Amino acid sequence: MNTKYLDLLAQKYDCEEKVVTEIINLEAILNLPKGTEHFVSDLHGEYQAFQHVLRNGSGKVKEKIEDIYKKVLTEKEIKEFATLVYYPEEKIQLLKNNFDNERELHQWYTVIIERMIKLISYASSKYTRSKLRKALPNQFVYIIEELLYKTDEFTNFKEPYYSKIVQQIISLGQADKLIIGLAYTTQRLVVDHLHVVGDIYDRGPEPDKIMEALINYHSVDIQWGNHDVLWIGAFAGSKVCLANILRICARYNNLDIIEDVYGINLRPLLNLAEKYYGDNPVFRPKIQSDANISEEEQLQITKIHQAIAMIQFKLESPIIKRRSSFNMSERLLLEKIDYDKNNITIQGKTYPLENTCFATVNPEQPDQLLEEEEQVMDKLLFSVQHSEKLARHMNFLMKKGSLYLKYNGNLLIHGCIPLDEEGNMEKMTIEDKTYAGRELLDVFEHYLRYSFAHPEETDDLATDMVWYLWTGEYSSLFGKREMTTFERYFIKDKATHKEKKNPYYYLRENDEVCRNILTEFDLNPDQGHIINGHTPVKEIEGENPIKANGKIIVIDGGFSKAYHSTTGIAGYTLLYNSYGMQLVAHKHFNSKEDVLLNGTDVLSVKRLVDKELERKKVLETNVGEELIQEISILNSLREYRYS
């Protein structure tokens, strides 16, 4: 052990008693039950549904309430109390309107504070007092700790003392603030750590609010999804990633995220679109039934959609040509068009083109950007890279994110591990070196992090590789042979729209394949699981999200409203506590108002994935490994300084 490091550590632990106390504390923590992990995936900007799942802990909050009060309160009272914990500010205001006088209100305050204190005591039972203290609202730490002692059977003689504390809280007008603080403390205690298994961005209207919620969350990690990587790539200087973002936002009527939320001026793009494009049915935005949008606005978005799509197709070509290792030459579709006959030849077959918008395409050099298009993209990229809010969100995404994560014996990955038909790890050659499996993902992440750290290098391999992660055959995030965006816009024959998935997506039903993947990542194949997002589970068609005898759990059930008709549900989440794993399917989330007024919850079916034979302790987790290392260092300090 480095003696200089131990000397430095000795400044904090300046006597043997402090070292011993900390060792005892850490050893004791190792024997506590592991905290509850909460897994969510494919949020796609659906903030309202996400924040409800976050507040109710996928049902864990209500479960704790029922454990304590099922025999004491009616079902209606339990629903009302649960809603108060989820949305304390709003629910307090609604309930206060029901009281005829101040005396009734004060009685209600007394009852609710007592219930909240019992709930906090129960929810914190597997944590140290130190951890509980950190979760409490700062202004009420002393008061709450005193009230928590009331649960001790030996403190009955102090009843007048506790009653006076509660009376004073109420009379001094602090009851609302205390209840709100206790509600948020409960939410925090019920879930120890949150995993977001990819795709925060695109399709839905409020990814920025999700990012703000995650930034303020007490403990979180993120496994990047293909849509997240697009945003990272755009901020890192990839114009083709930026074009994809703008096209998707136009397609789903979400351009206000770009302009209003992140402050990126779209006027130059609109001017270009107005000059060259008109109405076009396939480029009309997808409008939600409750959207308030005029015909004029729809037409503007339609024109922008065409303008940015054509820029995207042009920007893809130079990358494909300079990166032969990407093996994407068949995607040079602008060069396969007969502009006189208005048709295209793909893999030897000719198809007529419909709803075309090739006004800015030079048939002699189809991937050439107009000078106006170049200027527009330069301005947009400058705005993106100088958006303070976007910079904060992207930096957080990089700080907390990774392509995959090994956590408590499980492998978390958004998309897939590229496999061949026999289930072997698919190989990709990059700069004369061949990679597969875990090593390939590590290389992908290296390039992404390099690109983000060097935004001035816009045409280098790293920046191109970020785009490849979005659309490449061997990308662990995309997982398909090719992305048929062009065909979906311009070719009627739906046979050309199909995107052949990597064999992983049917081989993951095989127990042996999943065990091999876990082994590849140095995880125990007998105990570990692969936790996956990316592909919506079609429960409406009977698809099972638990595959390969429980070795893999797919938790993309479709938070995005665009998928609800396909999946039949509104998303899966996964809970993993000291007793085992539980998969939760969610119903469609209507609104916060519906929850507040009717106590409606969005939980549907809970399925046991895996039950621990013995209750899992902190000792057996990633946190436990860190604590064991700390104990070892402290023992070295004790021997070095105090023996």
C-alpha positions as CSV (number, residue, x, y, z in Angstrom):
1,M,0.0,0.0,0.0
2,N,1.3,3.5,-0.9
3,T,2.4,5.1,2.4
4,K,1.8,8.6,1.0
5,Y,-1.8,7.7,0.4
6,L,-2.1,6.2,3.9
7,D,-0.5,9.4,5.4
8,L,-3.2,11.4,3.6
9,L,-5.9,9.1,4.8
10,A,-4.7,9.5,8.3
11,Q,-5.6,13.1,8.3
12,K,-9.3,12.0,8.2
13,Y,-8.8,9.1,10.6
14,D,-6.4,10.7,13.0
15,C,-6.8,8.2,15.8
16,E,-7.2,4.4,16.0
17,E,-10.7,4.8,17.5
18,K,-11.9,6.5,14.3
19,V,-10.4,3.8,12.1
20,V,-11.9,1.0,14.2
21,T,-15.4,2.7,14.3
22,E,-15.4,3.0,10.5
23,I,-14.3,-0.6,10.0
24,I,-17.1,-1.8,12.3
25,N,-19.6,0.4,10.5
26,L,-18.6,-0.8,7.0
27,E,-18.6,-4.5,8.1
28,A,-22.1,-4.1,9.6
29,I,-23.4,-2.5,6.3
30,L,-22.1,-5.5,4.4
31,N,-24.7,-7.6,6.3
32,L,-27.7,-5.4,5.5
33,P,-30.1,-6.5,2.8
34,K,-29.3,-5.2,-0.7
35,G,-31.2,-2.1,-1.8
36,T,-33.9,-2.2,-4.4
37,E,-32.8,-1.6,-8.0
38,H,-35.4,-0.1,-10.4
39,F,-34.9,-0.7,-14.2
40,V,-36.6,1.3,-16.8
41,S,-36.1,1.5,-20.6
42,D,-37.1,3.2,-23.8
43,L,-38.6,6.3,-22.2
44,H,-38.7,8.1,-25.6
45,G,-39.5,11.5,-24.1
46,E,-42.7,10.4,-22.3
47,Y,-42.0,12.4,-19.1
48,Q,-45.4,12.2,-17.6
49,A,-45.6,8.4,-17.6
50,F,-41.9,8.1,-16.6
51,Q,-42.2,10.5,-13.6
52,H,-45.3,8.6,-12.3
53,V,-43.4,5.3,-12.5
54,L,-40.5,7.0,-10.7
55,R,-42.7,8.4,-8.0
56,N,-44.5,5.1,-7.3
57,G,-41.4,3.0,-7.6
58,S,-43.2,0.7,-10.0
59,G,-45.6,-0.1,-7.2
60,K,-43.1,-0.5,-4.4
61,V,-44.5,2.6,-2.6
62,K,-48.0,1.3,-2.5
63,E,-46.7,-2.2,-1.5
64,K,-45.0,-0.7,1.5
65,I,-48.2,1.2,2.5
66,E,-50.3,-2.0,2.2
67,D,-47.8,-3.9,4.3
68,I,-48.4,-1.5,7.2
69,Y,-52.0,-0.4,6.7
70,K,-53.9,-3.2,4.8
71,K,-55.7,-4.3,8.0
72,V,-56.2,-0.7,9.2
73,L,-57.3,1.4,6.2
74,T,-59.9,0.8,3.5
75,E,-58.8,0.3,-0.1
76,K,-60.0,3.8,-0.9
77,E,-57.9,5.3,2.0
78,I,-54.8,3.3,0.9
79,K,-55.2,4.7,-2.7
80,E,-55.6,8.2,-1.3
81,F,-52.6,7.9,1.0
82,A,-50.5,6.4,-1.9
83,T,-51.5,9.3,-4.1
84,L,-50.4,11.7,-1.4
85,V,-47.0,10.1,-1.3
86,Y,-46.7,10.3,-5.1
87,Y,-47.9,13.9,-5.6
88,P,-47.8,15.5,-2.2
89,E,-48.1,19.2,-3.2
90,E,-51.1,18.7,-5.5
91,K,-52.9,16.2,-3.3
92,I,-52.6,18.3,-0.1
93,Q,-54.3,21.2,-1.9
94,L,-57.1,19.0,-3.1
95,L,-57.7,17.4,0.3
96,K,-57.6,20.7,2.2
97,N,-60.7,21.8,0.2
98,N,-62.7,19.0,1.9
99,F,-62.4,20.3,5.5
100,D,-65.1,22.6,7.0
101,N,-62.9,24.1,9.7
102,E,-59.4,24.4,11.0
103,R,-59.9,21.8,13.7
104,E,-60.7,19.1,11.2
105,L,-57.7,20.1,9.1
106,H,-55.4,19.9,12.2
107,Q,-56.8,16.5,13.0
108,W,-56.0,15.3,9.5
109,Y,-52.5,16.7,9.7
110,T,-51.9,14.8,12.9
111,V,-53.1,11.5,11.5
112,I,-51.2,11.9,8.2
113,I,-47.9,12.9,9.9
114,E,-48.2,9.8,12.1
115,R,-48.8,7.6,9.1
116,M,-45.9,9.2,7.2
117,I,-43.5,8.6,10.1
118,K,-44.5,4.9,10.3
119,L,-44.0,4.6,6.5
120,I,-40.6,6.2,6.7
121,S,-39.6,3.9,9.6
122,Y,-40.7,0.8,7.6
123,A,-39.2,1.9,4.3
124,S,-35.8,2.7,6.0
125,S,-35.6,-0.5,8.0
126,K,-32.7,-1.9,5.8
127,Y,-30.7,1.3,5.8
128,T,-28.2,2.8,8.4
129,R,-29.3,5.8,10.3
130,S,-26.7,7.8,8.5
131,K,-28.2,6.9,5.1
132,L,-31.7,7.7,6.3
133,R,-30.5,11.1,7.7
134,K,-29.1,12.0,4.2
135,A,-32.5,11.2,2.6
136,L,-34.5,13.4,5.0
137,P,-35.4,17.0,4.1
138,N,-32.7,19.2,5.6
139,Q,-34.9,21.6,7.5
140,F,-36.8,18.8,9.3
141,V,-34.0,16.3,10.1
142,Y,-34.0,16.9,13.8
143,I,-37.8,16.9,14.1
144,I,-38.2,13.7,12.0
145,E,-35.5,11.8,13.8
146,E,-37.2,12.7,17.1
147,L,-40.6,11.5,15.8
148,L,-39.0,8.3,14.5
149,Y,-38.0,7.4,18.0
150,K,-41.7,7.4,18.9
151,T,-42.0,4.0,17.3
152,D,-39.8,2.6,20.1
153,E,-42.1,0.8,22.6
154,F,-39.9,2.1,25.5
155,T,-40.7,5.8,24.8
156,N,-44.4,5.8,25.7
157,F,-43.8,8.1,28.7
158,K,-42.6,10.8,26.2
159,E,-46.0,10.9,24.4
160,P,-46.7,14.5,25.5
161,Y,-43.3,15.5,24.1
162,Y,-44.1,14.0,20.7
163,S,-47.6,15.4,20.6
164,K,-46.3,18.8,21.3
165,I,-43.8,18.6,18.4
166,V,-46.6,17.7,16.0
167,Q,-48.9,20.4,17.4
168,Q,-46.2,23.1,17.0
169,I,-45.4,22.0,13.4
170,I,-49.1,22.5,12.6
171,S,-49.6,25.7,14.5
172,L,-46.5,27.2,12.9
173,G,-47.8,26.5,9.4
174,Q,-45.1,23.9,8.6
175,A,-47.3,20.8,8.2
176,D,-47.6,21.0,4.4
177,K,-43.8,21.3,4.0
178,L,-43.2,18.4,6.5
179,I,-45.6,16.1,4.7
180,I,-44.1,17.0,1.3
181,G,-40.6,16.3,2.6
182,L,-41.7,13.0,4.1
183,A,-43.3,11.9,0.8
184,Y,-40.2,12.6,-1.2
185,T,-38.1,10.8,1.4
186,T,-40.3,7.8,1.1
187,Q,-39.9,7.8,-2.7
188,R,-36.1,7.9,-2.3
189,L,-36.0,5.2,0.3
190,V,-38.1,2.7,-1.6
191,V,-35.7,2.7,-4.6
192,D,-32.0,2.6,-3.8
193,H,-30.7,2.8,-7.4
194,L,-32.2,3.5,-10.8
195,H,-31.0,2.0,-14.1
196,V,-32.1,3.6,-17.4
197,V,-31.5,1.0,-20.1
198,G,-31.5,3.3,-23.0
199,D,-33.4,5.7,-25.3
200,I,-34.4,8.7,-23.3
201,Y,-34.7,10.8,-26.5
202,D,-36.9,11.0,-29.6
203,R,-40.5,10.4,-30.4
204,G,-42.0,11.8,-27.2
205,P,-42.4,15.5,-26.3
206,E,-40.3,16.0,-23.1
207,P,-36.9,14.2,-23.1
208,D,-35.4,17.3,-21.5
209,K,-37.7,17.0,-18.4
210,I,-36.6,13.3,-18.1
211,M,-33.0,14.5,-18.2
212,E,-33.6,17.1,-15.5
213,A,-35.3,14.4,-13.3
214,L,-32.4,12.1,-13.8
215,I,-29.8,14.8,-13.0
216,N,-31.7,15.4,-9.7
217,Y,-32.1,11.7,-8.9
218,H,-30.2,10.4,-5.9
219,S,-28.5,7.4,-7.6
220,V,-28.7,6.5,-11.3
221,D,-26.8,5.0,-14.3
222,I,-27.7,5.0,-18.0
223,Q,-27.0,2.5,-20.7
224,W,-27.1,4.5,-24.0
225,G,-29.7,3.7,-26.5
226,N,-29.4,4.3,-30.3
227,H,-31.5,7.5,-30.0
228,D,-29.3,8.8,-27.1
229,V,-26.2,8.2,-29.2
230,L,-27.7,10.3,-32.0
231,W,-27.9,13.3,-29.7
232,I,-24.4,12.7,-28.3
233,G,-23.1,12.4,-31.9
234,A,-24.8,15.7,-32.9
235,F,-23.3,17.5,-29.9
236,A,-19.9,15.9,-30.7
237,G,-20.0,17.5,-34.2
238,S,-21.7,14.9,-36.4
239,K,-23.9,16.7,-38.9
240,V,-25.4,13.5,-40.1
241,C,-26.5,12.6,-36.5
242,L,-27.9,16.2,-36.2
243,A,-29.8,15.7,-39.5
244,N,-31.3,12.5,-38.1
245,I,-32.4,14.2,-34.9
246,L,-34.1,17.0,-36.8
247,R,-35.8,14.6,-39.1
248,I,-37.2,12.5,-36.3
249,C,-38.4,15.6,-34.4
250,A,-40.1,16.8,-37.5
251,R,-41.7,13.4,-38.1
252,Y,-43.1,13.3,-34.6
253,N,-44.1,17.0,-34.4
254,N,-41.4,17.7,-31.7
255,L,-39.4,20.5,-33.3
256,D,-40.2,22.7,-30.3
257,I,-37.7,20.5,-28.3
258,I,-35.0,21.8,-30.6
259,E,-36.2,25.4,-30.8
260,D,-38.0,26.2,-27.6
261,V,-36.3,23.9,-25.1
262,Y,-32.7,23.9,-26.4
263,G,-32.7,27.3,-28.0
264,I,-31.6,26.2,-31.5
265,N,-32.7,28.6,-34.2
266,L,-34.5,26.7,-37.0
267,R,-35.3,29.7,-39.1
268,P,-32.5,29.1,-41.6
269,L,-33.7,25.5,-42.2
270,L,-37.3,26.7,-42.6
271,N,-36.2,29.3,-45.1
272,L,-34.5,26.6,-47.1
273,A,-37.5,24.3,-46.8
274,E,-39.9,27.0,-48.0
275,K,-37.7,27.7,-51.0
276,Y,-37.5,24.1,-52.4
277,Y,-40.3,22.0,-51.0
278,G,-44.1,21.9,-50.9
279,D,-46.7,19.6,-49.4
280,N,-45.9,15.9,-49.4
281,P,-48.2,13.3,-47.7
282,V,-45.5,11.0,-46.5
283,F,-43.6,13.8,-44.8
284,R,-46.6,15.1,-42.9
285,P,-45.9,15.0,-39.1
286,K,-47.4,12.3,-36.9
287,I,-49.9,14.3,-34.8
288,Q,-51.3,13.1,-31.4
289,S,-55.0,13.4,-31.1
290,D,-54.7,16.0,-28.3
291,A,-52.2,18.2,-30.2
292,N,-53.2,21.8,-31.0
293,I,-51.5,22.5,-34.4
294,S,-52.7,24.6,-37.3
295,E,-52.7,23.5,-41.0
296,E,-50.1,26.1,-41.7
297,E,-47.8,24.8,-39.0
298,Q,-48.2,21.2,-40.3
299,L,-47.3,22.4,-43.8
300,Q,-44.1,24.1,-42.4
301,I,-43.1,21.0,-40.6
302,T,-43.7,18.9,-43.7
303,K,-41.4,21.1,-45.7
304,I,-38.7,21.0,-43.0
305,H,-39.1,17.3,-42.8
306,Q,-38.3,16.9,-46.5
307,A,-35.4,19.4,-46.4
308,I,-33.6,17.7,-43.6
309,A,-34.3,14.2,-44.8
310,M,-32.6,15.0,-48.2
311,I,-29.7,16.6,-46.3
312,Q,-29.4,13.5,-44.2
313,F,-29.3,11.2,-47.3
314,K,-26.6,13.3,-48.8
315,L,-24.5,13.4,-45.7
316,E,-24.5,9.7,-45.3
317,S,-22.9,9.0,-48.7
318,P,-19.4,10.4,-48.0
319,I,-19.1,8.4,-44.8
320,I,-20.1,5.2,-46.5
321,K,-17.5,5.8,-49.3
322,R,-14.6,6.6,-46.9
323,R,-15.4,3.8,-44.5
324,S,-15.3,0.6,-46.4
325,S,-15.1,-1.3,-43.1
326,F,-18.7,-0.2,-42.5
327,N,-19.8,-2.4,-45.5
328,M,-22.7,-0.1,-46.4
329,S,-22.1,0.5,-50.1
330,E,-25.6,-0.8,-50.9
331,R,-27.0,2.2,-49.0
332,L,-25.7,4.7,-51.6
333,L,-29.3,5.0,-52.7
334,L,-29.2,8.4,-54.2
335,E,-26.7,7.0,-56.8
336,K,-29.1,4.1,-57.6
337,I,-31.9,6.4,-58.8
338,D,-32.8,7.0,-62.5
339,Y,-33.9,10.6,-62.1
340,D,-35.5,10.7,-65.6
341,K,-37.6,7.6,-65.1
342,N,-38.2,8.3,-61.4
343,N,-37.3,4.8,-60.3
344,I,-34.6,3.0,-58.3
345,T,-32.8,-0.3,-58.6
346,I,-32.0,-2.1,-55.3
347,Q,-30.3,-5.5,-55.3
348,G,-31.1,-6.0,-59.0
349,K,-34.8,-5.1,-58.7
350,T,-36.3,-1.8,-60.0
351,Y,-39.0,0.0,-58.1
352,P,-41.0,3.1,-59.0
353,L,-40.6,6.1,-56.6
354,E,-43.5,8.0,-55.1
355,N,-43.8,11.3,-53.2
356,T,-40.2,12.3,-54.2
357,C,-38.6,15.6,-53.2
358,F,-35.4,15.7,-55.1
359,A,-35.4,19.4,-56.0
360,T,-31.9,19.9,-54.4
361,V,-30.4,16.8,-55.8
362,N,-27.8,17.0,-58.6
363,P,-28.2,13.7,-60.6
364,E,-24.6,13.9,-61.7
365,Q,-23.4,14.2,-58.1
366,P,-26.4,13.3,-55.9
367,D,-24.6,13.5,-52.6
368,Q,-23.4,17.1,-53.2
369,L,-24.9,19.6,-50.8
370,L,-26.1,22.9,-52.1
371,E,-24.2,25.8,-50.7
372,E,-27.4,26.9,-48.9
373,E,-27.7,23.4,-47.3
374,E,-24.1,23.5,-46.1
375,Q,-24.6,27.0,-44.6
376,V,-27.8,25.8,-42.8
377,M,-26.0,22.8,-41.3
378,D,-23.1,24.9,-40.2
379,K,-25.4,27.3,-38.4
380,L,-27.4,24.5,-36.8
381,L,-24.3,22.7,-35.6
382,F,-23.0,25.9,-34.1
383,S,-26.3,26.4,-32.3
384,V,-26.3,22.8,-31.0
385,Q,-22.8,23.0,-29.7
386,H,-23.4,26.3,-28.0
387,S,-26.7,25.4,-26.3
388,E,-26.0,25.6,-22.6
389,K,-28.9,23.4,-21.6
390,L,-28.1,20.7,-24.2
391,A,-24.4,20.8,-23.1
392,R,-25.5,20.1,-19.5
393,H,-27.7,17.2,-20.5
394,M,-25.2,15.6,-22.9
395,N,-22.4,15.9,-20.3
396,F,-24.6,14.2,-17.8
397,L,-25.4,11.5,-20.3
398,M,-21.7,10.9,-20.8
399,K,-20.9,11.0,-17.1
400,K,-23.6,8.5,-16.1
401,G,-23.7,6.5,-19.3
402,S,-22.1,3.5,-21.0
403,L,-22.8,1.1,-23.8
404,Y,-23.2,-1.8,-21.3
405,L,-23.0,-2.2,-17.5
406,K,-22.2,-5.1,-15.3
407,Y,-24.1,-4.5,-12.1
408,N,-24.7,-6.9,-9.2
409,G,-24.1,-9.9,-11.5
410,N,-26.3,-8.8,-14.3
411,L,-25.5,-7.5,-17.8
412,L,-27.5,-4.3,-18.8
413,I,-27.5,-3.5,-22.4
414,H,-29.9,-1.5,-24.6
415,G,-29.7,-3.3,-27.9
416,C,-27.9,-6.6,-28.5
417,I,-24.6,-8.4,-28.6
418,P,-24.1,-8.9,-32.4
419,L,-24.2,-12.7,-33.2
420,D,-24.0,-14.8,-36.3
421,E,-26.5,-17.5,-37.3
422,E,-24.7,-20.1,-35.1
423,G,-24.7,-17.9,-32.0
424,N,-21.0,-16.9,-32.2
425,M,-20.0,-13.3,-31.5
426,E,-20.1,-11.4,-34.8
427,K,-16.7,-10.0,-35.9
428,M,-16.0,-6.5,-37.3
429,T,-12.7,-5.2,-38.7
430,I,-11.8,-1.7,-37.8
431,E,-8.5,-0.3,-39.0
432,D,-7.1,-3.7,-39.8
433,K,-8.0,-5.2,-36.4
434,T,-10.9,-7.5,-35.8
435,Y,-13.1,-7.3,-32.7
436,A,-16.1,-9.3,-31.4
437,G,-18.3,-9.5,-28.3
438,R,-17.3,-7.4,-25.3
439,E,-14.2,-6.2,-27.0
440,L,-16.2,-4.8,-29.9
441,L,-18.5,-2.9,-27.6
442,D,-15.5,-1.5,-25.7
443,V,-14.1,-0.2,-29.0
444,F,-17.4,1.4,-29.9
445,E,-17.5,3.1,-26.6
446,H,-13.9,4.3,-26.9
447,Y,-14.7,5.9,-30.3
448,L,-17.8,7.6,-28.9
449,R,-16.0,9.0,-25.9
450,Y,-13.2,10.2,-28.1
451,S,-15.6,11.9,-30.5
452,F,-17.4,13.6,-27.6
453,A,-14.1,14.8,-26.1
454,H,-12.9,16.2,-29.5
455,P,-15.9,18.0,-31.1
456,E,-13.7,19.9,-33.5
457,E,-12.8,16.7,-35.3
458,T,-15.9,16.2,-37.4
459,D,-14.7,13.9,-40.2
460,D,-12.6,11.5,-38.2
461,L,-13.3,7.8,-37.7
462,A,-14.6,8.4,-34.2
463,T,-17.3,10.8,-35.3
464,D,-18.2,8.5,-38.2
465,M,-18.4,5.5,-35.8
466,V,-21.0,7.3,-33.7
467,W,-23.2,7.4,-36.7
468,Y,-22.4,3.8,-37.4
469,L,-23.7,3.0,-33.9
470,W,-27.1,4.5,-35.0
471,T,-27.4,2.5,-38.2
472,G,-24.6,0.0,-38.8
473,E,-25.1,-3.8,-39.2
474,Y,-22.8,-4.8,-36.3
475,S,-23.8,-2.0,-34.0
476,S,-24.9,-3.3,-30.6
477,L,-27.5,-0.5,-30.5
478,F,-29.1,-0.9,-33.9
479,G,-28.9,-4.7,-34.4
480,K,-30.3,-4.9,-38.0
481,R,-28.9,-5.5,-41.4
482,E,-29.8,-2.0,-42.7
483,M,-32.1,1.0,-41.9
484,T,-34.7,1.4,-44.6
485,T,-35.6,5.1,-44.0
486,F,-35.3,6.0,-47.7
487,E,-37.5,3.1,-48.8
488,R,-40.2,3.9,-46.3
489,Y,-40.5,7.4,-47.6
490,F,-40.4,6.7,-51.4
491,I,-41.1,3.1,-52.2
492,K,-44.6,1.7,-52.0
493,D,-43.6,-2.0,-51.9
494,K,-43.4,-2.8,-48.2
495,A,-41.0,-5.7,-48.9
496,T,-38.3,-3.1,-49.3
497,H,-39.2,-1.6,-45.8
498,K,-38.2,-4.7,-43.9
499,E,-35.2,-4.5,-41.7
500,K,-33.6,-7.9,-41.0
501,K,-32.7,-8.2,-37.3
502,N,-29.4,-9.6,-36.0
503,P,-29.7,-13.3,-35.1
504,Y,-29.4,-12.2,-31.5
505,Y,-33.1,-11.3,-31.4
506,Y,-34.2,-14.9,-32.0
507,L,-31.2,-16.6,-30.5
508,R,-31.8,-14.8,-27.2
509,E,-34.6,-17.3,-26.6
510,N,-31.9,-19.9,-26.2
511,D,-30.5,-20.5,-22.7
512,E,-27.1,-21.6,-23.9
513,V,-26.6,-18.5,-26.1
514,C,-27.5,-16.3,-23.1
515,R,-25.1,-18.2,-20.8
516,N,-22.3,-17.7,-23.4
517,I,-22.9,-14.0,-23.5
518,L,-22.8,-13.7,-19.7
519,T,-19.6,-15.7,-19.7
520,E,-18.1,-13.4,-22.4
521,F,-18.7,-10.5,-19.9
522,D,-17.1,-12.4,-17.0
523,L,-20.5,-12.9,-15.3
524,N,-21.8,-16.0,-13.6
525,P,-24.1,-17.7,-16.1
526,D,-25.9,-19.6,-13.4
527,Q,-26.9,-16.5,-11.5
528,G,-26.7,-13.6,-13.9
529,H,-29.3,-12.1,-16.2
530,I,-29.2,-10.0,-19.4
531,I,-31.5,-7.0,-19.0
532,N,-32.5,-5.7,-22.4
533,G,-34.4,-2.8,-24.0
534,H,-34.7,-1.5,-27.6
535,T,-37.3,-3.9,-29.1
536,P,-40.9,-3.5,-27.9
537,V,-42.4,-6.7,-26.5
538,K,-45.7,-7.5,-28.3
539,E,-47.6,-8.7,-25.3
540,I,-50.8,-8.2,-27.2
541,E,-49.6,-11.1,-29.5
542,G,-48.6,-13.2,-26.6
543,E,-44.8,-12.5,-26.6
544,N,-43.1,-13.2,-23.3
545,P,-40.6,-10.6,-22.0
546,I,-38.9,-13.3,-19.9
547,K,-36.8,-15.4,-22.2
548,A,-34.3,-18.3,-22.1
549,N,-35.6,-19.7,-18.7
550,G,-35.3,-16.3,-17.1
551,K,-31.8,-15.6,-18.3
552,I,-33.0,-12.6,-20.3
553,I,-35.6,-10.0,-19.4
554,V,-36.7,-7.5,-22.1
555,I,-38.2,-4.4,-20.5
556,D,-39.1,-2.3,-23.5
557,G,-42.9,-2.7,-23.4
558,G,-43.5,0.6,-25.1
559,F,-43.4,3.8,-22.9
560,S,-43.7,5.6,-26.2
561,K,-47.3,6.2,-27.2
562,A,-46.4,5.4,-30.8
563,Y,-46.0,1.7,-29.7
564,H,-49.1,1.2,-27.5
565,S,-51.2,-0.2,-30.3
566,T,-48.4,-2.6,-31.2
567,T,-47.5,-3.8,-27.7
568,G,-50.9,-3.6,-25.9
569,I,-49.3,-2.1,-22.8
570,A,-47.4,1.1,-21.8
571,G,-44.1,-0.2,-20.8
572,Y,-42.3,-2.8,-18.5
573,T,-40.2,-2.0,-15.6
574,L,-38.1,-4.4,-13.5
575,L,-37.5,-4.4,-9.7
576,Y,-34.6,-6.3,-8.1
577,N,-34.5,-6.3,-4.3
578,S,-33.0,-8.6,-1.7
579,Y,-35.7,-11.2,-2.3
580,G,-35.4,-11.4,-6.1
581,M,-36.6,-10.0,-9.4
582,Q,-40.1,-8.9,-10.3
583,L,-41.2,-7.7,-13.7
584,V,-44.0,-5.1,-13.8
585,A,-46.2,-4.4,-16.8
586,H,-47.9,-1.0,-17.0
587,K,-51.2,0.2,-18.3
588,H,-51.6,3.4,-20.3
589,F,-50.9,6.5,-18.2
590,N,-53.7,9.0,-18.7
591,S,-52.7,11.9,-16.7
592,K,-51.5,13.1,-13.3
593,E,-55.0,14.7,-12.7
594,D,-56.6,11.2,-13.1
595,V,-54.3,9.8,-10.4
596,L,-55.0,12.8,-8.1
597,L,-58.8,12.7,-8.5
598,N,-59.4,9.0,-8.8
599,G,-56.4,7.3,-7.3
600,T,-55.9,5.5,-10.6
601,D,-52.6,3.7,-10.9
602,V,-50.9,2.3,-14.0
603,L,-49.6,-1.0,-12.6
604,S,-50.9,-4.1,-14.2
605,V,-49.3,-7.5,-13.8
606,K,-46.3,-8.4,-11.6
607,R,-44.4,-11.5,-12.6
608,L,-41.7,-13.2,-10.5
609,V,-38.6,-13.6,-12.6
610,D,-36.2,-15.0,-10.1
611,K,-36.5,-15.6,-6.3
612,E,-33.4,-15.6,-4.1
613,L,-32.9,-18.8,-2.1
614,E,-31.4,-16.6,0.6
615,R,-32.0,-12.9,1.0
616,K,-29.2,-11.1,-0.8
617,K,-26.9,-8.9,1.2
618,V,-24.9,-5.8,0.4
619,L,-21.9,-8.0,0.7
620,E,-22.9,-9.7,-2.6
621,T,-23.3,-6.4,-4.7
622,N,-21.1,-3.9,-6.5
623,V,-21.4,-1.6,-3.5
624,G,-20.2,-4.5,-1.3
625,E,-17.1,-4.9,-3.4
626,E,-16.3,-1.2,-2.9
627,L,-16.9,-1.5,0.8
628,I,-14.6,-4.5,1.1
629,Q,-11.8,-2.6,-0.6
630,E,-12.4,0.4,1.8
631,I,-12.2,-2.0,4.8
632,S,-8.9,-3.5,3.4
633,I,-7.4,0.0,3.1
634,L,-8.5,1.0,6.6
635,N,-7.0,-2.2,8.0
636,S,-3.7,-1.3,6.2
637,L,-3.9,2.2,7.8
638,R,-4.4,0.7,11.2
639,E,-1.4,-1.5,10.9
640,Y,0.7,1.3,9.4
641,R,-0.1,4.0,11.9
642,Y,-1.5,2.5,15.0
643,S,0.1,-1.0,15.5
